[in-house]
Amino acid sequence: MHILVTGSKGFIGQNLVVELSSIQTYTVDTFNRGDSFEILESKLRKADAVIHLAGENRPSDSKDFEIGNHQLTKLICEAIEKLEKKIPIIFTSSTQAQDGNLYGASKLAAENALHELEDKTGCPVTIYRLPGVFGKWSRPNYNSVVATFCYNIANGLPIQINDPKKSLPLVYIDDVIKSFINTLQSIEKSDKWIAVEPIYSITLQALADQLNLFFDSRNTLVSERVGSGLTRALYSTYLSFLSPEQFTYSIPFFPDERGMFAEVLKTKDSGQFSFFTTLPGVTRGQHFHHSKSEKFLIIRGQARFRFRNLITNKKFEVLSSSDELKVVETIPGWVHDITNVGENEMIAMLWANEIFDRDEPDTISSEV
């Protein structure tokens, strides 16, 4: 299937072309600002479908709304009509098409031109009235407030919030692209109007607060819940604004005569991840916890874990090494220690079910 994408160098266009180009059943052609109308006609002649993204969002002259949105769409419609060829069209309009402003009016006029083409020729037309779209490769001070806030906060620049309670309807770029692909796969049977789902909602203040927590996480080591939903999408977007010089950051580590201990990642309600090194013959631990639990994984070297039940004095030993990966779990009420029984430095990864609290460490010294 030969797909013509107009506006392929824009935010949505770049994401779409990358995804389409990864699918073997699609061949992608593009039409962008500065290309001649003659080129457009020749590309339409080869196209099996058109995804029309080109338009004006923030022109220097308000007249360009009409030229870049309505007139360009009208030219495409006239060219397709001359070809006497049924070419399905997917068009990105805006939720502002009903607002009556110049931008919205130009998008509404473009919609009407496409409806007229469909009535005359039978070309299937699918229209997306998109709210604010956010994601990687968006432009600050142009595409959305999300892009602007991400860029400024990632670079330590101030942000401006005029109405903290203003709510933003948003869709994530990956969901937009996925919907486009699904529509392409059943283009002849697709609905005339499609809304991208899910539509997220967040206030300007909540957006700023969340992005600031992403920024702070490199110092606090506390990760937000970035595995799903809006937080996942915002985190991915925020990271996309980091420069290569910001791809790395330091973590706290504490060397002593036994080796070294380093904190890696903390969570709000699921503990923290750390790792430590231990020199040959050295023992760590020798304590118990009332409630805290831990998981150890030896990723280099050999270790002996010893346990003693505080009530029964029952003792237990476990040998573990990087040759046979297994998790050793400490149990509340059991004294435990860990000794490097190998000939080289041992490295262990550690998860604890709670963030270490120096005021209430729940770590009581005792010997096995």
MOZINOR-V139943 format. One line per field, one symbol per residue. burial: 1 if it has 9 or more other ideal C-beta (glycine too) atoms within 8 Angstrom, else 0. Layout:
BEGIN
burial = ???
END
This chain:
BEGIN
burial = 01111111011111111011000001011111000000111011001011111111001000011111111111111011101000111111111110000011111111101111110010111111111111100101001111111111110000100000000111111111101110110010010001010011011110110111111110001111000001111111110111000000000000000011111101100011111111110101011110011111111011111111110000100011100000010101011111110100111111110110000001000101
END
